[in-house]
């Protein structure tokens, strides 16, 4: 993801917040970069719920623009929100219907001409703009988060005022809640529409408490009252609402129940004494003061150690540390152990001969062809009488022993992981599908399929052999010349060497397992001229450390390849996933985010 600083903030239309602008923009960028990390670590949405909307719906889109006051009319089901919003806008922009949860999309009334200077999709980034055509637009079903917008055609609406109607904050449709929250987060002033039934519900309290925590100004409208009978009762409701939400309203209005007056547009929204109208109070709001209060309150909540961005960063780091512990536990307690059979000698010798081939003399190569032919005939005779096995047969025997060892190792691996899974909540979640919902017999079938096509010599081992032999040749040029000389001599006196190998060859002595095994080991090298070169290699004492290294290297590389195969069969990419999660907490942008938080705290303290 590219990080951009293309926005030119030097000519910001809102110099009040100039000191914050660069840091807030960068904090937004970093937060977006970290969102995949938070999702990977399964950080609860509740950790970011209180600040995410304020950062992306409030600060980012409004910080560098000319200050306008966003006034949102909010409330529970059947409280008359659309009536209040229409009253404030001076027109029927949103249809008021008696059924609950009918307003599905927010409706915005913009000052005349604002959509040109302040594009709706930039001002309300969580929504898809939809131009208003009728007062039924807001009740049309649609899956996307849509905001219906219109401009005041009369020109009477203040150029610094935007009025919104919102969906229910507590209705049966969850998507409505989210849309209402997005509007609330972008707003500076909340007009809370309450009724006898909807002033103390849990969802209503929680919604408005969040507005209070962000220092938004609140105007309270008690709607559908039986006045004057319920006036004192409504004051008690107000006291409960203030106590439960922490809100100190700018003003309180009481509206009588009068459906016909509401439908005809003659019903007024006034205070208890009926001397002050909400329209007048709205027109007299101190826009700059309220805007500053709202922006500072939003930023303070974003930077709060316990519920803001710092808590989210801490959750990421903490979860990552938990995965580091899991990774270490797996490394300590779940080791893939494979008891391999001895390395097939012909495999390693063939690699040595391939390296040595270009260095041999022409006379040796010619004679070797003769003995290669003779060797093949001897092997054929040995197989015919049942004394010797072909290279393919020996490799098949080796593969069978190796697969058996792998199968036992896999059973051990599964048992160890199963025990660990029951001890770790994180591992239980990540391994549960593999260990509970999968037929384990499939693992063994998969292991057999993979093992069958696994080459005995990997590219990595082949590179290792060549590098070791190149290094040896460079450090011991005399020894290589000696080997070449003996190869030529062996080509001339090959019958003596061959007989010697048949009776007491070095390869047989190394095995120490009797005549048949000794003959078998000699003839393993048939492709290398009856193992004459094998005699030279094994009788040259200076080559012993090298040969031991090559044989040990094959076993080590083979064990690594097989262990990785077991991991892939049982765990797939889970080890990589665990490692990825364990490394999440070490990202440099986490530290950058913390520095930005500190810088913004200082800027917000000294700027106003």
Number of C-alpha atoms within 10 A of each C-alpha: 6 5 10 9 10 6 12 9 17 11 11 16 14 15 17 18 22 18 17 21 22 19 18 21 21 18 23 17 17 17 22 13 15 19 12 11 19 22 12 14 22 12 17 12 12 10 17 18 13 21 26 20 21 24 26 21 24 27 25 21 17 20 23 24 18 15 18 17 23 22 27 28 31 31 30 27 25 21 25 23 29 26 23 26 27 22 20 22 22 16 16 17 28 29 17 22 15 11 9 13 19 22 26 25 28 27 30 29 26 25 22 17 13 16 15 8 9 14 12 21 15 15 17 19 17 18 21 14 19 17 15 19 11 13 16 16 22 26 18 10 11 10 7 10 18 19 28 26 22 20 18 21 13 10 11 11 20 15 15 15 17 22 24 30 32 31 31 31 27 22 18 12 14 11 18 23 21 15 23 24 25 24 31 29 27 28 27 29 26 25 25 25 25 28 23 15 11 20 22 18 13 11 16 22 20 16 21 25 19 20 26 20 16 23 22 26 22 23 22 22 26 27 25 17 18 13 14 11 9 14 17 12 12 20 15 12 18 21 11 14 21 17 13 15 19 16 21 17 17 12 16 20 20 28 22 20 14 14 11 10 12 17 11 8 15 11 17 18 22 21 18 17 8 12 7 15 13 22 15 11 13 16 12 9 13 10 19 14 9 17 21 16 17 25 24 20 20 27 24 20 22 25 22 16 15 13 17 22 25 20 17 22 22 16 19 23 20 15 19 24 18 14 23 20 12 19 16 14 12 15 11 9 12 17 14 20 17 22 13 18 12 11 15 18 13 20 17 20 22 15 16 20 17 12 15 16 11 10 13 16 14 11 13 19 17 11 16 25 14 12 23 18 14 15 23 17 13 16 21 15 13 17 13 11 8 9 13 22 17 16 17 9 11 15 16 13 11 16 17 14 14 18 18 15 16 25 17 13 19 24 11 17 19 18 13 16 21 17 11 19 18 13 11 12 11 17 17 16 11 16 20 15 10 15 17 10 9 11 10 14 9 12 18 18 12 17 21 16 11 15 19 13 8 14 9 17 14 14 10 10 20 15 11 16 23 17 12 15 19 13 11 15 14 12 11 14 11 11 16 18 14 14 19 19 15 18 22 20 14 21 23 14 12 19 13 12 20 19 11 14 24 21 13 14 23 21 24 22 15 11 11 11 10 11 14 13 16 23 21 19 25 24 28 27 23 23 19 23 26 27 25 27 23 22 21 19 19 17 14 12 10 12 17 13 9 15 19 10 14 22 18 14 16 23 18 14 16 20 17 15 15 23 19 14 20 26 17 17 18 22 19 14 11 15 14 11 14 19 16 17 22 22 15 23 23 12 12 9 15 20 13 14 22 17 14 19 23 13 15 22 16 13 16 16 10 9 11 9
